[in-house]
Each structure stands twice: as structure tokens, then as C-alpha cells.
Amino acid sequence: MKKIKILPICLSFLILIYILFVMLVNLSSFPGLHGDEAWFGLNAREILHHGTRSLHGLNTYTSSFYI
């Protein structure tokens, strides 16, 4: 009969618990966005509220205070 080593099993279990904790902490809060992700979201919001506009100009300046 093979002898089962308890230490590797316990360490694996503790690592799994730690990973689950790190992944599930602050799950209800929305993470921050990078500039390109925010740009796509702002453009989608503008299209939903105001419809499409002419195709010239790919970017509009929104500054950091745009809501």
C-alpha cells in the first residue's frame, strides 16, 4: 500500500483557498478601466443617446471629468 503524503495535499488545498479568496474579494465593485476601454464605452453611450453622427473624426476629447 502506498503511503499518502499529507503535506502536499494540505499545501494544495491552502493555495486553492487563497486563490479563491483573492478572486472573490471586492467582486461587487467595478474595476477601473484603461483609456481605450473607457473610450469605447463613451462612444457606445453617445451612440445610444444621440444616434450616429458623421464618420469624420475618430476621437473626441473628453478629459478626466467627463461623466
PQR file with spaces between the fields and no chain letter, atoms N, CA, C, O and H, PARSE charges and radii, in Angstrom:
ATOM       1  N    MET     1       0.845   -1.175    0.000 -0.4000 1.5000
ATOM       2  CA   MET     1       0.000    0.000    0.000 -0.0000 2.0000
ATOM       3  C    MET     1       0.893    1.243    0.000  0.5500 1.7000
ATOM       4  O    MET     1       1.876    1.321    0.737 -0.5500 1.4000
ATOM       5  N    LYS     2       0.526    2.214   -0.849 -0.4000 1.5000
ATOM       6  CA   LYS     2       1.309    3.443   -0.936 -0.0000 2.0000
ATOM       7  C    LYS     2       0.986    4.365    0.226  0.5500 1.7000
ATOM       8  O    LYS     2      -0.149    4.448    0.694 -0.5500 1.4000
ATOM       9  H    LYS     2      -0.272    2.150   -1.448  0.4000 1.0000
ATOM      10  N    LYS     3       2.005    5.041    0.666 -0.4000 1.5000
ATOM      11  CA   LYS     3       1.837    5.985    1.759 -0.0000 2.0000
ATOM      12  C    LYS     3       1.459    7.350    1.171  0.5500 1.7000
ATOM      13  O    LYS     3       2.167    7.872    0.309 -0.5500 1.4000
ATOM      14  H    LYS     3       2.928    4.974    0.286  0.4000 1.0000
ATOM      15  N    ILE     4       0.367    7.916    1.629 -0.4000 1.5000
ATOM      16  CA   ILE     4      -0.104    9.212    1.143 -0.0000 2.0000
ATOM      17  C    ILE     4       0.566   10.302    1.966  0.5500 1.7000
ATOM      18  O    ILE     4       0.545   10.296    3.196 -0.5500 1.4000
ATOM      19  H    ILE     4      -0.208    7.492    2.330  0.4000 1.0000
ATOM      20  N    LYS     5       1.169   11.251    1.224 -0.4000 1.5000
ATOM      21  CA   LYS     5       1.826   12.365    1.908 -0.0000 2.0000
ATOM      22  C    LYS     5       0.802   13.470    2.123  0.5500 1.7000
ATOM      23  O    LYS     5       0.165   13.933    1.177 -0.5500 1.4000
ATOM      24  H    LYS     5       1.187   11.256    0.224  0.4000 1.0000
ATOM      25  N    ILE     6       0.652   13.879    3.350 -0.4000 1.5000
ATOM      26  CA   ILE     6      -0.361   14.860    3.738 -0.0000 2.0000
ATOM      27  C    ILE     6       0.068   16.286    3.407  0.5500 1.7000
ATOM      28  O    ILE     6      -0.769   17.106    3.029 -0.5500 1.4000
ATOM      29  H    ILE     6       1.169   13.502    4.119  0.4000 1.0000
ATOM      30  N    LEU     7       1.347   16.593    3.542 -0.4000 1.5000
ATOM      31  CA   LEU     7       1.822   17.966    3.356 -0.0000 2.0000
ATOM      32  C    LEU     7       1.513   18.520    1.959  0.5500 1.7000
ATOM      33  O    LEU     7       0.994   19.633    1.877 -0.5500 1.4000
ATOM      34  H    LEU     7       2.027   15.927    3.849  0.4000 1.0000
ATOM      35  N    PRO     8       1.798   17.818    0.862 -0.5600 1.5000
ATOM      36  CA   PRO     8       1.459   18.376   -0.459  0.2800 2.0000
ATOM      37  C    PRO     8      -0.042   18.576   -0.659  0.5500 1.7000
ATOM      38  O    PRO     8      -0.459   19.528   -1.318 -0.5500 1.4000
ATOM      39  N    ILE     9      -0.835   17.701   -0.105 -0.4000 1.5000
ATOM      40  CA   ILE     9      -2.286   17.839   -0.233 -0.0000 2.0000
ATOM      41  C    ILE     9      -2.770   19.055    0.540  0.5500 1.7000
ATOM      42  O    ILE     9      -3.600   19.816    0.043 -0.5500 1.4000
ATOM      43  H    ILE     9      -0.496   16.928    0.431  0.4000 1.0000
ATOM      44  N    CYS    10      -2.260   19.245    1.750 -0.4000 1.5000
ATOM      45  CA   CYS    10      -2.648   20.415    2.555 -0.0000 2.0000
ATOM      46  C    CYS    10      -2.198   21.712    1.897  0.5500 1.7000
ATOM      47  O    CYS    10      -2.950   22.687    1.870 -0.5500 1.4000
ATOM      48  H    CYS    10      -1.585   18.627    2.154  0.4000 1.0000
ATOM      49  N    LEU    11      -0.978   21.734    1.367 -0.4000 1.5000
ATOM      50  CA   LEU    11      -0.491   22.936    0.689 -0.0000 2.0000
ATOM      51  C    LEU    11      -1.326   23.255   -0.548  0.5500 1.7000
ATOM      52  O    LEU    11      -1.649   24.416   -0.798 -0.5500 1.4000
ATOM      53  H    LEU    11      -0.367   20.943    1.389  0.4000 1.0000
ATOM      54  N    SER    12      -1.670   22.248   -1.308 -0.4000 1.5000
ATOM      55  CA   SER    12      -2.509   22.461   -2.492 -0.0000 2.0000
ATOM      56  C    SER    12      -3.873   23.014   -2.100  0.5500 1.7000
ATOM      57  O    SER    12      -4.399   23.915   -2.753 -0.5500 1.4000
ATOM      58  H    SER    12      -1.408   21.304   -1.106  0.4000 1.0000
ATOM      59  N    PHE    13      -4.434   22.473   -1.039 -0.4000 1.5000
ATOM      60  CA   PHE    13      -5.731   22.949   -0.564 -0.0000 2.0000
ATOM      61  C    PHE    13      -5.647   24.395   -0.084  0.5500 1.7000
ATOM      62  O    PHE    13      -6.533   25.195   -0.388 -0.5500 1.4000
ATOM      63  H    PHE    13      -4.006   21.741   -0.508  0.4000 1.0000
ATOM      64  N    LEU    14      -4.607   24.741    0.654 -0.4000 1.5000
ATOM      65  CA   LEU    14      -4.438   26.114    1.134 -0.0000 2.0000
ATOM      66  C    LEU    14      -4.221   27.092   -0.022  0.5500 1.7000
ATOM      67  O    LEU    14      -4.740   28.208    0.003 -0.5500 1.4000
ATOM      68  H    LEU    14      -3.888   24.091    0.900  0.4000 1.0000
ATOM      69  N    ILE    15      -3.470   26.682   -1.016 -0.4000 1.5000
ATOM      70  CA   ILE    15      -3.263   27.538   -2.196 -0.0000 2.0000
ATOM      71  C    ILE    15      -4.579   27.745   -2.927  0.5500 1.7000
ATOM      72  O    ILE    15      -4.871   28.855   -3.372 -0.5500 1.4000
ATOM      73  H    ILE    15      -3.048   25.775   -1.036  0.4000 1.0000
ATOM      74  N    LEU    16      -5.366   26.705   -3.056 -0.4000 1.5000
ATOM      75  CA   LEU    16      -6.669   26.822   -3.707 -0.0000 2.0000
ATOM      76  C    LEU    16      -7.586   27.772   -2.939  0.5500 1.7000
ATOM      77  O    LEU    16      -8.260   28.601   -3.551 -0.5500 1.4000
ATOM      78  H    LEU    16      -5.128   25.803   -2.694  0.4000 1.0000
ATOM      79  N    ILE    17      -7.622   27.667   -1.637 -0.4000 1.5000
ATOM      80  CA   ILE    17      -8.438   28.565   -0.812 -0.0000 2.0000
ATOM      81  C    ILE    17      -7.967   30.007   -0.969  0.5500 1.7000
ATOM      82  O    ILE    17      -8.788   30.917   -1.082 -0.5500 1.4000
ATOM      83  H    ILE    17      -7.075   26.994   -1.141  0.4000 1.0000
ATOM      84  N    TYR    18      -6.653   30.222   -0.976 -0.4000 1.5000
ATOM      85  CA   TYR    18      -6.105   31.572   -1.140 -0.0000 2.0000
ATOM      86  C    TYR    18      -6.483   32.151   -2.503  0.5500 1.7000
ATOM      87  O    TYR    18      -6.875   33.315   -2.589 -0.5500 1.4000
ATOM      88  H    TYR    18      -5.986   29.483   -0.884  0.4000 1.0000
ATOM      89  N    ILE    19      -6.371   31.366   -3.556 -0.4000 1.5000
ATOM      90  CA   ILE    19      -6.722   31.837   -4.902 -0.0000 2.0000
ATOM      91  C    ILE    19      -8.199   32.197   -4.971  0.5500 1.7000
ATOM      92  O    ILE    19      -8.553   33.229   -5.541 -0.5500 1.4000
ATOM      93  H    ILE    19      -6.053   30.421   -3.486  0.4000 1.0000
ATOM      94  N    LEU    20      -9.054   31.378   -4.410 -0.4000 1.5000
ATOM      95  CA   LEU    20     -10.486   31.684   -4.405 -0.0000 2.0000
ATOM      96  C    LEU    20     -10.781   32.960   -3.631  0.5500 1.7000
ATOM      97  O    LEU    20     -11.614   33.761   -4.056 -0.5500 1.4000
ATOM      98  H    LEU    20      -8.766   30.540   -3.947  0.4000 1.0000
ATOM      99  N    PHE    21     -10.119   33.159   -2.512 -0.4000 1.5000
ATOM     100  CA   PHE    21     -10.314   34.375   -1.726 -0.0000 2.0000
ATOM     101  C    PHE    21      -9.896   35.606   -2.517  0.5500 1.7000
ATOM     102  O    PHE    21     -10.619   36.601   -2.543 -0.5500 1.4000
ATOM     103  H    PHE    21      -9.442   32.508   -2.166  0.4000 1.0000
ATOM     104  N    VAL    22      -8.736   35.548   -3.161 -0.4000 1.5000
ATOM     105  CA   VAL    22      -8.241   36.696   -3.930 -0.0000 2.0000
ATOM     106  C    VAL    22      -9.161   36.998   -5.109  0.5500 1.7000
ATOM     107  O    VAL    22      -9.370   38.163   -5.448 -0.5500 1.4000
ATOM     108  H    VAL    22      -8.148   34.740   -3.140  0.4000 1.0000
ATOM     109  N    MET    23      -9.707   35.966   -5.730 -0.4000 1.5000
ATOM     110  CA   MET    23     -10.583   36.181   -6.883 -0.0000 2.0000
ATOM     111  C    MET    23     -11.949   36.729   -6.479  0.5500 1.7000
ATOM     112  O    MET    23     -12.567   37.461   -7.252 -0.5500 1.4000
ATOM     113  H    MET    23      -9.537   35.020   -5.454  0.4000 1.0000
ATOM     114  N    LEU    24     -12.429   36.392   -5.289 -0.4000 1.5000
ATOM     115  CA   LEU    24     -13.779   36.769   -4.897 -0.0000 2.0000
ATOM     116  C    LEU    24     -13.851   38.026   -4.044  0.5500 1.7000
ATOM     117  O    LEU    24     -14.945   38.530   -3.794 -0.5500 1.4000
ATOM     118  H    LEU    24     -11.926   35.797   -4.661  0.4000 1.0000
ATOM     119  N    VAL    25     -12.719   38.543   -3.592 -0.4000 1.5000
ATOM     120  CA   VAL    25     -12.703   39.766   -2.790 -0.0000 2.0000
ATOM     121  C    VAL    25     -13.083   40.944   -3.684  0.5500 1.7000
ATOM     122  O    VAL    25     -12.603   41.036   -4.815 -0.5500 1.4000
ATOM     123  H    VAL    25     -11.830   38.133   -3.795  0.4000 1.0000
ATOM     124  N    ASN    26     -13.919   41.827   -3.206 -0.4000 1.5000
ATOM     125  CA   ASN    26     -14.380   43.021   -3.934 -0.0000 2.0000
ATOM     126  C    ASN    26     -15.041   42.676   -5.264  0.5500 1.7000
ATOM     127  O    ASN    26     -14.916   43.425   -6.233 -0.5500 1.4000
ATOM     128  H    ASN    26     -14.308   41.753   -2.288  0.4000 1.0000
ATOM     129  N    LEU    27     -15.727   41.570   -5.313 -0.4000 1.5000
ATOM     130  CA   LEU    27     -16.377   41.162   -6.554 -0.0000 2.0000
ATOM     131  C    LEU    27     -17.543   42.077   -6.899  0.5500 1.7000
ATOM     132  O    LEU    27     -17.909   42.188   -8.069 -0.5500 1.4000
ATOM     133  H    LEU    27     -15.828   40.962   -4.526  0.4000 1.0000
ATOM     134  N    SER    28     -18.127   42.728   -5.915 -0.4000 1.5000
ATOM     135  CA   SER    28     -19.277   43.594   -6.176 -0.0000 2.0000
ATOM     136  C    SER    28     -18.874   44.966   -6.697  0.5500 1.7000
ATOM     137  O    SER    28     -19.726   45.687   -7.217 -0.5500 1.4000
ATOM     138  H    SER    28     -17.830   42.638   -4.964  0.4000 1.0000
ATOM     139  N    SER    29     -17.615   45.352   -6.580 -0.4000 1.5000
ATOM     140  CA   SER    29     -17.197   46.670   -7.073 -0.0000 2.0000
ATOM     141  C    SER    29     -16.672   46.554   -8.501  0.5500 1.7000
ATOM     142  O    SER    29     -16.097   45.537   -8.891 -0.5500 1.4000
ATOM     143  H    SER    29     -16.923   44.767   -6.158  0.4000 1.0000
ATOM     144  N    PHE    30     -16.881   47.605   -9.258 -0.4000 1.5000
ATOM     145  CA   PHE    30     -16.482   47.625  -10.658 -0.0000 2.0000
ATOM     146  C    PHE    30     -15.007   48.000  -10.759  0.5500 1.7000
ATOM     147  O    PHE    30     -14.593   48.985  -10.149 -0.5500 1.4000
ATOM     148  H    PHE    30     -17.348   48.431   -8.941  0.4000 1.0000
ATOM     149  N    PRO    31     -14.202   47.250  -11.506 -0.5600 1.5000
ATOM     150  CA   PRO    31     -12.779   47.579  -11.600  0.2800 2.0000
ATOM     151  C    PRO    31     -12.549   48.817  -12.457  0.5500 1.7000
ATOM     152  O    PRO    31     -13.421   49.213  -13.230 -0.5500 1.4000
ATOM     153  N    GLY    32     -11.401   49.413  -12.323 -0.4000 1.5000
ATOM     154  CA   GLY    32     -11.050   50.582  -13.119 -0.0000 2.0000
ATOM     155  C    GLY    32     -10.867   50.227  -14.587  0.5500 1.7000
ATOM     156  O    GLY    32     -10.603   49.074  -14.931 -0.5500 1.4000
ATOM     157  H    GLY    32     -10.692   49.091  -11.695  0.4000 1.0000
ATOM     158  N    LEU    33     -11.009   51.216  -15.437 -0.4000 1.5000
ATOM     159  CA   LEU    33     -10.873   50.996  -16.868 -0.0000 2.0000
ATOM     160  C    LEU    33      -9.613   51.662  -17.391  0.5500 1.7000
ATOM     161  O    LEU    33      -9.158   52.671  -16.853 -0.5500 1.4000
ATOM     162  H    LEU    33     -11.224   52.152  -15.158  0.4000 1.0000
ATOM     163  N    HIS    34      -9.062   51.088  -18.437 -0.4000 1.5000
ATOM     164  CA   HIS    34      -7.974   51.736  -19.158 -0.0000 2.0000
ATOM     165  C    HIS    34      -8.585   52.712  -20.150  0.5500 1.7000
ATOM     166  O    HIS    34      -9.791   52.678  -20.399 -0.5500 1.4000
ATOM     167  H    HIS    34      -9.432   50.268  -18.874  0.4000 1.0000
ATOM     168  N    GLY    35      -7.768   53.571  -20.710 -0.4000 1.5000
ATOM     169  CA   GLY    35      -8.264   54.621  -21.592 -0.0000 2.0000
ATOM     170  C    GLY    35      -9.022   54.108  -22.800  0.5500 1.7000
ATOM     171  O    GLY    35     -10.069   54.657  -23.144 -0.5500 1.4000
ATOM     172  H    GLY    35      -6.789   53.599  -20.508  0.4000 1.0000
ATOM     173  N    ASP    36      -8.518   53.063  -23.455 -0.4000 1.5000
ATOM     174  CA   ASP    36      -9.195   52.573  -24.651 -0.0000 2.0000
ATOM     175  C    ASP    36     -10.530   51.918  -24.313  0.5500 1.7000
ATOM     176  O    ASP    36     -11.481   52.032  -25.086 -0.5500 1.4000
ATOM     177  H    ASP    36      -7.668   52.617  -23.175  0.4000 1.0000
ATOM     178  N    GLU    37     -10.619   51.243  -23.186 -0.4000 1.5000
ATOM     179  CA   GLU    37     -11.887   50.640  -22.778 -0.0000 2.0000
ATOM     180  C    GLU    37     -12.916   51.711  -22.456  0.5500 1.7000
ATOM     181  O    GLU    37     -14.085   51.590  -22.825 -0.5500 1.4000
ATOM     182  H    GLU    37      -9.846   51.150  -22.558  0.4000 1.0000
ATOM     183  N    ALA    38     -12.484   52.752  -21.773 -0.4000 1.5000
ATOM     184  CA   ALA    38     -13.393   53.850  -21.448 -0.0000 2.0000
ATOM     185  C    ALA    38     -13.840   54.568  -22.718  0.5500 1.7000
ATOM     186  O    ALA    38     -14.992   54.988  -22.815 -0.5500 1.4000
ATOM     187  H    ALA    38     -11.535   52.850  -21.474  0.4000 1.0000
ATOM     188  N    TRP    39     -12.948   54.713  -23.685 -0.4000 1.5000
ATOM     189  CA   TRP    39     -13.279   55.387  -24.941 -0.0000 2.0000
ATOM     190  C    TRP    39     -14.383   54.626  -25.678  0.5500 1.7000
ATOM     191  O    TRP    39     -15.333   55.236  -26.168 -0.5500 1.4000
ATOM     192  H    TRP    39     -12.012   54.371  -23.607  0.4000 1.0000
ATOM     193  N    PHE    40     -14.264   53.303  -25.761 -0.4000 1.5000
ATOM     194  CA   PHE    40     -15.303   52.505  -26.415 -0.0000 2.0000
ATOM     195  C    PHE    40     -16.630   52.626  -25.673  0.5500 1.7000
ATOM     196  O    PHE    40     -17.685   52.713  -26.302 -0.5500 1.4000
ATOM     197  H    PHE    40     -13.492   52.807  -25.363  0.4000 1.0000
ATOM     198  N    GLY    41     -16.586   52.632  -24.357 -0.4000 1.5000
ATOM     199  CA   GLY    41     -17.814   52.778  -23.576 -0.0000 2.0000
ATOM     200  C    GLY    41     -18.462   54.131  -23.774  0.5500 1.7000
ATOM     201  O    GLY    41     -19.684   54.217  -23.902 -0.5500 1.4000
ATOM     202  H    GLY    41     -15.729   52.561  -23.847  0.4000 1.0000
ATOM     203  N    LEU    42     -17.664   55.198  -23.803 -0.4000 1.5000
ATOM     204  CA   LEU    42     -18.210   56.542  -24.021 -0.0000 2.0000
ATOM     205  C    LEU    42     -18.820   56.672  -25.407  0.5500 1.7000
ATOM     206  O    LEU    42     -19.874   57.287  -25.572 -0.5500 1.4000
ATOM     207  H    LEU    42     -16.672   55.128  -23.700  0.4000 1.0000
ATOM     208  N    ASN    43     -18.159   56.095  -26.404 -0.4000 1.5000
ATOM     209  CA   ASN    43     -18.712   56.154  -27.759 -0.0000 2.0000
ATOM     210  C    ASN    43     -20.002   55.343  -27.873  0.5500 1.7000
ATOM     211  O    ASN    43     -20.941   55.774  -28.543 -0.5500 1.4000
ATOM     212  H    ASN    43     -17.303   55.595  -26.270  0.4000 1.0000
ATOM     213  N    ALA    44     -20.062   54.193  -27.239 -0.4000 1.5000
ATOM     214  CA   ALA    44     -21.289   53.397  -27.265 -0.0000 2.0000
ATOM     215  C    ALA    44     -22.425   54.138  -26.572  0.5500 1.7000
ATOM     216  O    ALA    44     -23.562   54.121  -27.043 -0.5500 1.4000
ATOM     217  H    ALA    44     -19.300   53.843  -26.695  0.4000 1.0000
ATOM     218  N    ARG    45     -22.118   54.787  -25.454 -0.4000 1.5000
ATOM     219  CA   ARG    45     -23.135   55.571  -24.734 -0.0000 2.0000
ATOM     220  C    ARG    45     -23.634   56.732  -25.584  0.5500 1.7000
ATOM     221  O    ARG    45     -24.830   57.019  -25.611 -0.5500 1.4000
ATOM     222  H    ARG    45     -21.194   54.801  -25.071  0.4000 1.0000
ATOM     223  N    GLU    46     -22.713   57.401  -26.280 -0.4000 1.5000
ATOM     224  CA   GLU    46     -23.097   58.524  -27.132 -0.0000 2.0000
ATOM     225  C    GLU    46     -23.975   58.057  -28.292  0.5500 1.7000
ATOM     226  O    GLU    46     -24.936   58.738  -28.649 -0.5500 1.4000
ATOM     227  H    GLU    46     -21.741   57.168  -26.258  0.4000 1.0000
ATOM     228  N    ILE    47     -23.660   56.910  -28.880 -0.4000 1.5000
ATOM     229  CA   ILE    47     -24.473   56.378  -29.976 -0.0000 2.0000
ATOM     230  C    ILE    47     -25.862   56.006  -29.470  0.5500 1.7000
ATOM     231  O    ILE    47     -26.850   56.249  -30.163 -0.5500 1.4000
ATOM     232  H    ILE    47     -22.879   56.357  -28.589  0.4000 1.0000
ATOM     233  N    LEU    48     -25.958   55.420  -28.272 -0.4000 1.5000
ATOM     234  CA   LEU    48     -27.263   55.056  -27.720 -0.0000 2.0000
ATOM     235  C    LEU    48     -28.133   56.278  -27.448  0.5500 1.7000
ATOM     236  O    LEU    48     -29.336   56.255  -27.709 -0.5500 1.4000
ATOM     237  H    LEU    48     -25.155   55.223  -27.709  0.4000 1.0000
ATOM     238  N    HIS    49     -27.536   57.334  -26.928 -0.4000 1.5000
ATOM     239  CA   HIS    49     -28.313   58.510  -26.539 -0.0000 2.0000
ATOM     240  C    HIS    49     -28.549   59.490  -27.676  0.5500 1.7000
ATOM     241  O    HIS    49     -29.597   60.134  -27.719 -0.5500 1.4000
ATOM     242  H    HIS    49     -26.559   57.352  -26.716  0.4000 1.0000
ATOM     243  N    HIS    50     -27.601   59.619  -28.599 -0.4000 1.5000
ATOM     244  CA   HIS    50     -27.699   60.650  -29.629 -0.0000 2.0000
ATOM     245  C    HIS    50     -27.717   60.091  -31.044  0.5500 1.7000
ATOM     246  O    HIS    50     -27.877   60.858  -31.993 -0.5500 1.4000
ATOM     247  H    HIS    50     -26.750   59.096  -28.564  0.4000 1.0000
ATOM     248  N    GLY    51     -27.561   58.812  -31.218 -0.4000 1.5000
ATOM     249  CA   GLY    51     -27.509   58.234  -32.554 -0.0000 2.0000
ATOM     250  C    GLY    51     -26.135   58.433  -33.174  0.5500 1.7000
ATOM     251  O    GLY    51     -25.242   59.023  -32.567 -0.5500 1.4000
ATOM     252  H    GLY    51     -27.430   58.188  -30.447  0.4000 1.0000
ATOM     253  N    THR    52     -25.982   57.934  -34.384 -0.4000 1.5000
ATOM     254  CA   THR    52     -24.692   58.063  -35.058 -0.0000 2.0000
ATOM     255  C    THR    52     -24.568   59.429  -35.701  0.5500 1.7000
ATOM     256  O    THR    52     -25.563   60.070  -36.041 -0.5500 1.4000
ATOM     257  H    THR    52     -26.708   57.454  -34.877  0.4000 1.0000
ATOM     258  N    ARG    53     -23.352   59.854  -35.857 -0.4000 1.5000
ATOM     259  CA   ARG    53     -23.054   61.129  -36.495 -0.0000 2.0000
ATOM     260  C    ARG    53     -22.175   60.859  -37.703  0.5500 1.7000
ATOM     261  O    ARG    53     -21.994   59.707  -38.099 -0.5500 1.4000
ATOM     262  H    ARG    53     -22.544   59.333  -35.580  0.4000 1.0000
ATOM     263  N    SER    54     -21.635   61.899  -38.282 -0.4000 1.5000
ATOM     264  CA   SER    54     -20.772   61.714  -39.446 -0.0000 2.0000
ATOM     265  C    SER    54     -19.517   60.936  -39.055  0.5500 1.7000
ATOM     266  O    SER    54     -19.136   60.897  -37.885 -0.5500 1.4000
ATOM     267  H    SER    54     -21.781   62.835  -37.961  0.4000 1.0000
ATOM     268  N    LEU    55     -18.893   60.329  -40.030 -0.4000 1.5000
ATOM     269  CA   LEU    55     -17.772   59.441  -39.760 -0.0000 2.0000
ATOM     270  C    LEU    55     -16.434   60.165  -39.651  0.5500 1.7000
ATOM     271  O    LEU    55     -15.423   59.514  -39.386 -0.5500 1.4000
ATOM     272  H    LEU    55     -19.202   60.360  -40.980  0.4000 1.0000
ATOM     273  N    HIS    56     -16.384   61.477  -39.842 -0.4000 1.5000
ATOM     274  CA   HIS    56     -15.092   62.157  -39.711 -0.0000 2.0000
ATOM     275  C    HIS    56     -14.750   62.333  -38.235  0.5500 1.7000
ATOM     276  O    HIS    56     -15.635   62.518  -37.400 -0.5500 1.4000
ATOM     277  H    HIS    56     -17.205   62.005  -40.057  0.4000 1.0000
ATOM     278  N    GLY    57     -13.498   62.275  -37.935 -0.4000 1.5000
ATOM     279  CA   GLY    57     -13.043   62.425  -36.552 -0.0000 2.0000
ATOM     280  C    GLY    57     -13.295   61.165  -35.747  0.5500 1.7000
ATOM     281  O    GLY    57     -14.439   60.856  -35.411 -0.5500 1.4000
ATOM     282  H    GLY    57     -12.779   62.125  -38.613  0.4000 1.0000
ATOM     283  N    LEU    58     -12.246   60.447  -35.439 -0.4000 1.5000
ATOM     284  CA   LEU    58     -12.402   59.189  -34.716 -0.0000 2.0000
ATOM     285  C    LEU    58     -12.434   59.371  -33.208  0.5500 1.7000
ATOM     286  O    LEU    58     -12.801   58.448  -32.480 -0.5500 1.4000
ATOM     287  H    LEU    58     -11.317   60.698  -35.712  0.4000 1.0000
ATOM     288  N    ASN    59     -12.057   60.543  -32.736 -0.4000 1.5000
ATOM     289  CA   ASN    59     -11.956   60.713  -31.296 -0.0000 2.0000
ATOM     290  C    ASN    59     -12.438   62.101  -30.903  0.5500 1.7000
ATOM     291  O    ASN    59     -12.239   63.074  -31.630 -0.5500 1.4000
ATOM     292  H    ASN    59     -11.759   61.292  -33.328  0.4000 1.0000
ATOM     293  N    THR    60     -13.069   62.175  -29.752 -0.4000 1.5000
ATOM     294  CA   THR    60     -13.437   63.463  -29.188 -0.0000 2.0000
ATOM     295  C    THR    60     -12.746   63.588  -27.847  0.5500 1.7000
ATOM     296  O    THR    60     -12.615   62.604  -27.120 -0.5500 1.4000
ATOM     297  H    THR    60     -13.230   61.385  -29.161  0.4000 1.0000
ATOM     298  N    TYR    61     -12.310   64.769  -27.518 -0.4000 1.5000
ATOM     299  CA   TYR    61     -11.636   64.970  -26.240 -0.0000 2.0000
ATOM     300  C    TYR    61     -12.678   64.977  -25.128  0.5500 1.7000
ATOM     301  O    TYR    61     -13.646   65.734  -25.185 -0.5500 1.4000
ATOM     302  H    TYR    61     -12.417   65.569  -28.108  0.4000 1.0000
ATOM     303  N    THR    62     -12.480   64.138  -24.123 -0.4000 1.5000
ATOM     304  CA   THR    62     -13.474   64.025  -23.060 -0.0000 2.0000
ATOM     305  C    THR    62     -12.942   64.431  -21.701  0.5500 1.7000
ATOM     306  O    THR    62     -13.735   64.605  -20.776 -0.5500 1.4000
ATOM     307  H    THR    62     -11.693   63.523  -24.077  0.4000 1.0000
ATOM     308  N    SER    63     -11.668   64.586  -21.539 -0.4000 1.5000
ATOM     309  CA   SER    63     -10.996   64.925  -20.287 -0.0000 2.0000
ATOM     310  C    SER    63     -11.334   63.915  -19.189  0.5500 1.7000
ATOM     311  O    SER    63     -12.157   63.022  -19.391 -0.5500 1.4000
ATOM     312  H    SER    63     -11.024   64.444  -22.291  0.4000 1.0000
ATOM     313  N    SER    64     -10.712   64.057  -18.058 -0.4000 1.5000
ATOM     314  CA   SER    64     -10.910   63.083  -16.980 -0.0000 2.0000
ATOM     315  C    SER    64     -12.172   63.346  -16.164  0.5500 1.7000
ATOM     316  O    SER    64     -12.546   62.515  -15.336 -0.5500 1.4000
ATOM     317  H    SER    64     -10.044   64.783  -17.893  0.4000 1.0000
ATOM     318  N    PHE    65     -12.832   64.472  -16.376 -0.4000 1.5000
ATOM     319  CA   PHE    65     -14.029   64.802  -15.605 -0.0000 2.0000
ATOM     320  C    PHE    65     -15.320   64.511  -16.364  0.5500 1.7000
ATOM     321  O    PHE    65     -16.399   64.851  -15.880 -0.5500 1.4000
ATOM     322  H    PHE    65     -12.528   65.147  -17.049  0.4000 1.0000
ATOM     323  N    TYR    66     -15.236   63.896  -17.532 -0.4000 1.5000
ATOM     324  CA   TYR    66     -16.422   63.612  -18.332 -0.0000 2.0000
ATOM     325  C    TYR    66     -17.241   62.512  -17.675  0.5500 1.7000
ATOM     326  O    TYR    66     -16.698   61.474  -17.296 -0.5500 1.4000
ATOM     327  H    TYR    66     -14.359   63.620  -17.925  0.4000 1.0000
ATOM     328  N    ILE    67     -18.526   62.728  -17.539 -0.4000 1.5000
ATOM     329  CA   ILE    67     -19.402   61.703  -16.944 -0.0000 2.0000
ATOM     330  C    ILE    67     -20.512   61.385  -17.916  0.5500 1.7000
ATOM     331  O    ILE    67     -21.367   60.550  -17.624 -0.5500 1.4000
ATOM     332  H    ILE    67     -18.968   63.571  -17.847  0.4000 1.0000
